[in-house]
Amino acid sequence: MLETNAQKNTIKNIVFDFGDIFIDLDKLASMRLIHKEFPEFTLNQDIINTNNEYEKGIISTTNFIESYKKSLPNISDERLKEIWNAIILKIPTHRLAFIEELSQKGNYELFLLSNTNELHIEQVIKNNGLKSYHRFKNCFNKFYLSHEIKFRKPNRDIFEFVLNDNNIIPGETLFIDDTLEHINTAKQMGFHTWNLIPGKEDITELFSKDYPFKD
């Protein structure tokens, strides 16, 4: 029923993920580097929980690093940061140009909603330059990073937070993400959704998609 209602409403708001939507990622880079130096390393549930807590800003960068060092003996703080940040690449210029043009037209409320953490955002700024980062950030009406708002996808509460914070409704909102689990939560709540497949699709193709955009 929610999906049907969403399909009847014109899109007024667009919520974008960040990684592999705008910024390129090498999602396997960190694990490749860890296994090269620590072949016995296993991504167990405790480490996954630590990653999730760090993404939600529940633990500090210092505590995050100390937690990992229990599994990676004798690694330096700086080397651990290098490995952790290896997944972060750059925002291609054609995507920056796309979101800037979309923002300047002013036809939609634009939001960024990203599961990310303090170290990764520092690396985003380093890789792209502070000026380009601010150009990108200024394209959005609101810029939501999980470690700042204390919620993370795919949990329902992060979507409710965005809806309530902006007084918008799911049926008038398109959510774009490359992770199906995140898409499924949004779809259940009545959002229009696009599960973008990196390498096969690009965000610049947005208006070639069959959604009820404004005329």
URZI-V236088 format. One record per pair of residues at least 12 apart in sequence whose ideal C-beta (glycine too) atoms are under 7 Angstrom apart, sorted by the first residue. I is the first residue (numbers start at 1). GAP is how many residues later the second one is. If there is no record, write none. Layout:
BEGIN
I_GAP / I_GAP
END
This chain:
BEGIN
2_186 / 2_187 / 2_188 / 3_184 / 3_187 / 5_166 / 5_185 / 6_164 / 6_165 / 6_184 / 6_185 / 6_186 / 9_162 / 9_163 / 9_203 / 10_162 / 10_202 / 10_204 / 11_161 / 11_162 / 11_163 / 11_181 / 11_200 / 11_201 / 11_202 / 12_96 / 12_97 / 12_160 / 13_95 / 13_96 / 13_98 / 13_155 / 13_159 / 13_160 / 14_94 / 14_96 / 14_160 / 14_162 / 15_96 / 15_98 / 15_147 / 15_158 / 15_160 / 15_161 / 16_95 / 16_96 / 16_160 / 17_96 / 17_97 / 17_159 / 17_160 / 17_161 / 18_94 / 18_96 / 18_98 / 19_95 / 20_158 / 20_178 / 21_155 / 21_157 / 21_175 / 21_182 / 22_69 / 22_73 / 22_77 / 22_181 / 23_66 / 23_67 / 23_68 / 23_101 / 24_65 / 24_66 / 24_68 / 25_62 / 25_63 / 25_64 / 26_60 / 26_61 / 26_63 / 27_60 / 29_57 / 29_58 / 30_53 / 30_54 / 30_56 / 30_57 / 33_50 / 33_53 / 34_49 / 38_34 / 41_30 / 41_31 / 47_24 / 50_14 / 50_17 / 52_100 / 54_63 / 55_60 / 55_61 / 55_62 / 55_91 / 55_92 / 55_97 / 56_90 / 56_91 / 56_94 / 56_95 / 56_96 / 57_90 / 57_91 / 57_93 / 61_57 / 61_58 / 65_12 / 65_15 / 68_12 / 81_38 / 84_35 / 85_34 / 85_35 / 85_38 / 88_32 / 88_35 / 88_36 / 88_39 / 89_38 / 90_37 / 90_38 / 91_37 / 91_41 / 91_45 / 94_110 / 95_108 / 95_109 / 96_36 / 96_39 / 96_40 / 98_105 / 98_106 / 99_37 / 99_40 / 100_35 / 100_39 / 103_36 / 107_107 / 109_32 / 109_57 / 109_59 / 110_29 / 110_30 / 110_31 / 111_29 / 111_30 / 111_31 / 111_33 / 111_51 / 112_28 / 112_31 / 112_32 / 113_31 / 113_49 / 114_30 / 114_31 / 114_32 / 115_31 / 115_37 / 115_38 / 116_29 / 116_30 / 116_31 / 117_30 / 118_29 / 121_24 / 142_23 / 142_24 / 144_18 / 149_12 / 153_29 / 154_27 / 154_28 / 154_30 / 154_31 / 156_29 / 156_33 / 159_26 / 159_27 / 159_30 / 170_19 / 170_20 / 170_21 / 171_19 / 173_18 / 173_19 / 174_17 / 174_18 / 174_20 / 174_37 / 175_16 / 175_18 / 176_18 / 176_20 / 177_18 / 178_18 / 178_19 / 178_20 / 180_15 / 183_12 / 192_19 / 194_15
END
